[in-house]
Amino acid sequence: MTLTNSLRTDDSLLLLGRLDGRLHSSTSADIFLARSRLVGAAALAGLAGVPIAVRDLQDWISGRSPPPRSSEGLNDPISVAAVFHLALSRDEDAQDPVGRATLNMLRSVLDDRAEAETYGRDDLAYFGPLWRSVRSAADEPFPGAELTQVADRVFELIAMTEPTLAPASGVVSRDGRALALPTRGRDRNWLIAAALPRMLYRAGFTTRIIPSLILLPKFLPPSTLELAAIMAQSIGRIAGAGLRELDAIERAASRISVALQVTKRSKAPILARLQLSYPGLQPAAVARLLNVTPQGARKLLAAMPDALRPVLV
């Protein structure tokens, strides 16, 4: 890499280190990681050929809509429900207690396993075994914290997941000509992108899995050095955006105690924090999360001050 590229890489990694460090001392780390999981899932869905926005996932989680794109009549290569479930399964054995707690909280609101079975059973059968192989290979130790080593691992995983070419389908045209139509393969690079937050953690770039670190472009460059440069640029962009969002989350969280004049036993402050993670939560989800009756959940939602209603986007 040239000196300019090295400086750019160092700047990106400094931003990432700053974000990682702040998450260890921030009282809003749980909210940030919950939102980061949605940002990462939306990026993965785009790479998988089903582009969506974070707001679409929030609507689904809060119970306002079915999974994104599930009812639009589109010929999608994979369901968003399957992408989301496989992305969540990346973090199931994470040792970070805050990350694990946010995952458990999300799964208390939305059963991603059941949703994937309903909307993407064939996708799970097709991608599931391959995802387990990718995840296992991505977990292999790295000799050091170098982006080129992570890029090398990416190319190894690409070689491992390269589909075997199926024989072409033969058709006969109306005038008697025989044609061989090659079968269209399904893109698998998004599976490798899903493992990148875990690879950065395993290589020592972060001290916890940050789910939004989806660094791969739609089309990969031909060499390790070029991919490492692209990844460094993505790290800088995502870490910079993450720092700004963490600032905004901390400001919003600091308003909760001021805006809510409640007793210590009230569950309203917890609800306000949950709404920062998953805006638009419906009463049924609030009742499950806070262990209150549906009527109590509706009262809590109605009592939220207007100052706390705007959500971060």
Phi, psi and omega per residue, in radians:
M1 nan 2.538 3.115
T2 -1.269 2.922 3.126
L3 -1.055 -0.706 3.133
T4 -1.059 -0.792 3.134
N5 -1.118 -0.664 3.140
S6 -1.116 -0.749 3.108
L7 -1.084 -0.719 -3.140
R8 -1.128 -0.702 3.107
T9 -1.103 -0.773 3.134
D10 -1.065 -0.740 3.118
D11 -1.064 -0.757 -3.141
S12 -1.102 -0.762 -3.115
L13 -1.218 -0.546 3.047
L14 -1.111 -0.739 3.081
L15 -1.078 -0.741 3.139
L16 -1.117 -0.751 3.111
G17 -1.090 -0.659 3.113
R18 -1.135 -0.772 3.116
L19 -1.093 -0.806 -3.126
D20 -1.061 -0.736 3.131
G21 -1.154 -0.725 -3.134
R22 -1.136 -0.563 -3.132
L23 -1.148 -0.424 3.129
H24 -1.336 -0.405 -3.109
S25 -1.911 -0.165 -3.067
S26 -1.402 2.369 3.049
T27 -1.343 -0.100 3.128
S28 -1.896 0.308 -3.123
A29 -1.053 -0.627 -3.128
D30 -1.136 -0.714 3.123
I31 -1.148 -0.763 -3.133
F32 -1.070 -0.804 -3.102
L33 -1.152 -0.620 3.093
A34 -1.101 -0.769 3.135
R35 -1.260 -0.614 3.106
S36 -1.077 -0.609 3.110
R37 -1.109 -0.649 3.122
L38 -1.263 -0.695 3.103
V39 -1.060 -0.785 3.122
G40 -1.118 -0.722 -3.140
A41 -1.135 -0.677 3.117
A42 -1.141 -0.695 3.100
A43 -1.118 -0.716 3.123
L44 -1.124 -0.731 3.135
A45 -1.053 -0.699 3.084
G46 -1.075 -0.754 3.117
L47 -1.139 -0.555 -3.117
A48 -1.411 -0.059 3.098
G49 1.668 0.242 3.098
V50 -2.244 1.257 -3.037
P51 -1.092 2.272 3.124
I52 -2.457 2.999 3.066
A53 -1.911 2.811 3.100
V54 -1.024 -0.648 3.138
R55 -1.040 -0.609 3.101
D56 -1.079 -0.718 3.106
L57 -1.182 -0.686 3.112
Q58 -1.085 -0.710 3.111
D59 -1.098 -0.699 3.136
W60 -1.164 -0.829 -3.100
I61 -1.130 -0.677 -3.100
S62 -1.328 -0.152 3.103
G63 1.598 0.213 -3.116
R64 -1.503 -0.291 -3.075
S65 -2.712 2.828 2.994
P66 -1.247 3.120 3.115
P67 -0.956 2.499 3.141
P68 -0.937 2.445 3.069
R69 1.180 0.079 -3.072
S70 -1.308 -0.349 -3.067
S71 -2.167 0.393 -3.086
E72 -1.685 -0.016 3.128
G73 1.235 0.412 -3.125
L74 -1.555 2.597 3.114
N75 -1.550 1.217 -3.064
D76 -1.341 2.530 3.124
P77 -1.236 -0.342 3.123
I78 -2.781 2.717 3.121
S79 -1.485 2.557 3.072
V80 -1.072 -0.605 3.141
A81 -1.048 -0.699 3.132
A82 -1.217 -0.736 3.103
V83 -1.036 -0.792 -3.094
F84 -1.117 -0.759 -3.136
H85 -1.107 -0.777 -3.130
L86 -1.169 -0.612 3.085
A87 -1.121 -0.726 3.119
L88 -1.177 -0.610 -3.101
S89 -1.170 -0.296 3.077
R90 -1.034 -0.613 -2.973
D91 -1.793 0.185 -3.009
E92 -1.098 -0.590 -3.112
D93 -1.848 0.328 -3.141
A94 -1.087 2.444 -3.118
Q95 -1.487 -0.233 -3.116
D96 -1.196 2.023 -3.061
P97 -1.117 -0.607 -3.140
V98 -1.194 -0.801 3.111
G99 -1.073 -0.702 3.130
R100 -1.157 -0.686 3.137
A101 -1.131 -0.696 3.125
T102 -1.164 -0.618 3.100
L103 -1.158 -0.766 3.121
N104 -1.097 -0.665 3.131
M105 -1.122 -0.777 3.136
L106 -1.073 -0.746 -3.105
R107 -1.272 -0.249 2.998
S108 -1.316 -0.454 3.133
V109 -1.559 -0.731 -3.045
L110 -2.329 2.137 3.091
D111 -1.476 1.609 -3.053
D112 -1.155 -0.500 3.128
R113 -1.147 -0.847 3.138
A114 -1.128 -0.706 3.140
E115 -1.112 -0.718 3.131
A116 -1.162 -0.655 3.101
E117 -1.132 -0.663 -3.114
T118 -1.263 -0.813 -2.987
Y119 -1.774 -0.215 -3.065
G120 -2.585 0.722 -3.086
R121 -1.058 -0.754 3.130
D122 -1.135 -0.629 3.114
D123 -1.125 -0.702 3.128
L124 -1.129 -0.696 3.121
A125 -1.134 -0.613 -3.088
Y126 -1.398 -0.810 -3.024
F127 -1.673 -0.374 -3.035
G128 -0.977 -0.973 -3.136
P129 -1.050 -0.686 3.128
L130 -1.139 -0.708 3.123
W131 -1.077 -0.692 3.121
R132 -1.118 -0.658 3.098
S133 -1.176 -0.749 3.125
V134 -1.082 -0.781 -3.104
R135 -1.113 -0.711 3.135
S136 -1.158 -0.767 3.135
A137 -1.185 -0.624 3.126
A138 -1.161 -0.426 -3.111
D139 -1.423 -0.133 3.126
E140 -1.053 2.500 -3.100
P141 -1.046 2.623 3.053
F142 -1.800 2.490 3.127
P143 -1.160 -0.415 3.138
G144 -2.960 3.053 -3.140
A145 -1.583 1.423 3.094
E146 -2.272 2.310 3.138
L147 -1.102 -0.548 3.114
T148 -1.110 -0.564 3.104
Q149 -1.218 -0.658 3.070
V150 -1.155 -0.707 3.110
A151 -1.108 -0.696 3.072
D152 -1.032 -0.753 3.134
R153 -1.097 -0.644 3.113
V154 -1.043 -0.813 -3.136
F155 -1.172 -0.567 3.061
E156 -1.120 -0.735 3.138
L157 -1.191 -0.611 3.093
I158 -1.103 -0.753 3.110
A159 -1.099 -0.651 -3.119
M160 -1.204 -0.574 -3.067
T161 -1.692 0.043 -3.129
E162 -1.025 2.124 -3.089
P163 -1.245 2.540 3.017
T164 -1.288 2.314 -3.085
L165 -1.217 2.151 3.094
A166 -1.386 2.660 3.115
P167 -1.062 2.579 -3.130
A168 -1.159 2.608 3.110
S169 -1.471 2.300 3.134
G170 -1.614 2.300 3.060
V171 -2.303 2.752 3.120
V172 -2.092 2.211 -3.130
S173 -1.350 2.983 -3.089
R174 -1.125 -0.479 3.138
D175 -1.597 0.213 3.029
G176 1.625 -0.013 3.141
R177 -1.343 2.424 3.086
A178 -1.602 2.240 -3.129
L179 -2.142 2.477 3.063
A180 -1.932 2.007 -3.123
L181 -1.767 2.054 -3.139
P182 -1.145 2.491 3.115
T183 -1.308 2.504 -3.099
R184 -1.574 2.117 3.132
G185 -1.327 2.739 3.112
R186 -1.683 2.307 -3.088
D187 -1.073 2.381 -3.120
R188 -2.138 -0.036 -3.082
N189 -1.084 -0.452 -3.141
W190 -1.135 -0.474 3.081
L191 -1.115 -0.681 3.121
I192 -1.231 -0.699 3.090
A193 -1.058 -0.613 3.133
A194 -1.104 -0.505 -3.117
A195 -1.517 -0.143 -3.048
L196 -1.094 -0.735 3.082
P197 -0.993 -0.632 3.127
R198 -1.250 -0.662 3.120
M199 -1.145 -0.717 3.108
L200 -1.098 -0.632 3.083
Y201 -1.180 -0.788 -3.114
R202 -1.169 -0.538 3.140
A203 -1.421 -0.155 3.089
G204 1.654 0.151 3.102
F205 -1.285 -0.546 3.106
T206 -2.281 2.767 3.129
T207 -1.744 0.024 3.017
R208 -2.657 2.821 3.111
I209 -1.327 2.141 3.080
I210 -1.868 1.805 -2.924
P211 -1.082 -0.368 -3.084
S212 -1.361 -0.088 -3.075
L213 -1.404 1.148 3.075
I214 -1.689 1.784 -2.870
L215 -1.762 -0.179 -3.012
L216 -1.436 2.450 3.000
P217 -1.394 2.997 3.130
K218 -1.098 -0.726 3.136
F219 -2.069 2.174 -3.038
L220 -1.417 2.575 3.053
P221 -1.292 2.954 -3.055
P222 -1.391 -0.298 -3.009
S223 -2.218 2.780 3.122
T224 -1.085 -0.761 -3.096
L225 -1.100 -0.728 3.120
E226 -1.134 -0.709 3.135
L227 -1.160 -0.702 3.115
A228 -1.064 -0.678 3.116
A229 -1.149 -0.722 3.114
I230 -1.122 -0.736 3.136
M231 -1.117 -0.692 3.116
A232 -1.090 -0.738 3.115
Q233 -1.094 -0.734 3.135
S234 -1.155 -0.683 3.109
I235 -1.040 -0.806 3.136
G236 -1.061 -0.756 -3.122
R237 -1.160 -0.805 -3.072
I238 -1.239 -0.723 3.141
A239 -1.163 -0.707 3.100
G240 -1.076 -0.792 3.104
A241 -1.123 -0.637 3.123
G242 -1.128 -0.716 3.106
L243 -1.101 -0.725 3.126
R244 -1.141 -0.712 -3.137
E245 -1.187 -0.683 3.109
L246 -1.071 -0.701 3.063
D247 -1.019 -0.824 -3.111
A248 -1.126 -0.699 3.129
I249 -1.126 -0.755 -3.127
E250 -1.130 -0.666 3.087
R251 -1.128 -0.750 -3.138
A252 -1.147 -0.705 -3.137
A253 -1.168 -0.582 -3.137
S254 -1.199 -0.390 3.129
R255 -1.343 -0.284 -3.031
I256 -1.101 -0.872 -3.086
S257 -1.164 -0.514 3.129
V258 -1.313 -0.756 -3.046
A259 -1.339 -0.444 -3.090
L260 -1.793 1.955 3.064
Q261 -1.706 1.492 -3.037
V262 -2.318 2.958 3.083
T263 -1.369 2.920 -3.125
K264 -1.134 -0.432 -3.104
R265 -1.461 -0.160 -3.094
S266 -1.182 2.531 3.110
K267 -1.687 0.077 -3.131
A268 -1.085 -0.731 3.110
P269 -1.071 -0.653 3.108
I270 -1.146 -0.734 3.118
L271 -1.073 -0.724 -3.134
A272 -1.072 -0.696 3.107
R273 -1.184 -0.691 3.102
L274 -1.082 -0.643 -3.132
Q275 -1.229 -0.428 3.015
L276 -1.213 -0.582 3.114
S277 -1.350 -0.808 -3.055
Y278 -2.299 1.425 -3.111
P279 -1.022 2.492 3.054
G280 1.470 0.349 3.127
L281 -0.982 2.357 -3.136
Q282 -1.502 2.778 -3.080
P283 -0.941 -0.662 -3.112
A284 -1.086 -0.736 3.131
A285 -1.182 -0.717 3.126
V286 -1.095 -0.707 3.132
A287 -1.067 -0.737 3.125
R288 -1.164 -0.794 -3.057
L289 -1.184 -0.685 -3.042
L290 -1.751 0.018 3.136
N291 0.968 0.883 3.072
V292 -2.175 2.967 3.097
T293 -1.292 2.744 3.068
P294 -0.957 -0.659 3.115
Q295 -1.138 -0.720 3.095
G296 -1.121 -0.655 3.112
A297 -1.111 -0.730 3.130
R298 -1.128 -0.663 3.123
K299 -1.147 -0.726 3.124
L300 -1.087 -0.765 -3.133
L301 -1.134 -0.697 -3.128
A302 -1.198 -0.443 -3.078
A303 -1.503 -0.074 -3.141
M304 -1.114 2.190 3.129
P305 -1.102 2.669 3.127
D306 -1.036 -0.516 -3.121
A307 -1.120 -0.372 -3.114
L308 -1.793 -0.062 -3.086
R309 -1.309 -0.644 3.128
P310 -1.036 2.426 -3.115
V311 -1.945 2.719 3.059
L312 -1.330 2.487 3.114
V313 -2.064 nan nan
